[in-house]
Amino acid sequence: MKWLNGFRIMTTSGCLLATLTLGCVLFSMQTFGQNISASTDKLKDSEDQTTDLSSRLASLRSIQEATVSLAPSSWLFYGRLDENKLRKLGCSYSTRDPSMIAHLQNILKKNEVKATINKESQFDARNGIFLILADGTIIKILFGQQFSGLNTVQGTFNHSSTNVNLSVAAIDSLPQDLVNWAVETGAPSAKNFETRLNCLRTIHQ
């Protein structure tokens, strides 16, 4: 009888261990599946942010302020222009007018701003678009100048709250369309009198 009781104890313990093991396996599989699902959702969100960029920008309804900074190709600078130099030395135009913001969004859509596989971001930033959203985050889109023989302009896209950084391209008519938008917006906001005068002479000619 002792050996039978021992067998029963071993059998019961084995069943309990097997049940616990199976439960752990099932729990692990469920958790793993949830992680995969969550990762897939994040991947989908990431893909949604990068595809059809111009349409996404055109559909934004939370833009509170739009600023366009321009450095005409005829202006010469020492070294390559980056965002900071463009905003400091270029011609900047800002608006909170919903109709002008919508017009700028249409310009971006018309010129087909798209993500590219080009990883080269060391271009001369001659055109900058800065959008301030209702939650305080900023979308920055920088483009180089138009070159003869090329039908696109290269640039970068950054969304501060989502950590999205992309290489982008647009149709080569974008720089002139931005100039036309700037003229419609009004006078440049440059504080330096000489810069302001040069903007009026070049952009508003």
Protein Blocks (a to p, Z undefined) as FASTA:
>chain_A
ZZmmmmmmmmmmmmmmmmmmmmmmmmmmmmmmmmmmmmmmmmmmmmmmmgokllmmmmpc
kbfbdcdddddfkbccedjddfklmmmmmccdddfbfklmmmmmmmmmmnopacdfbfbf
bbcdfbdcddddfkopacddddddddehiabdcdddddfklopacdddddfklmmmmmmm
mmmnopcfbfblklmmmmmmmmmZZ
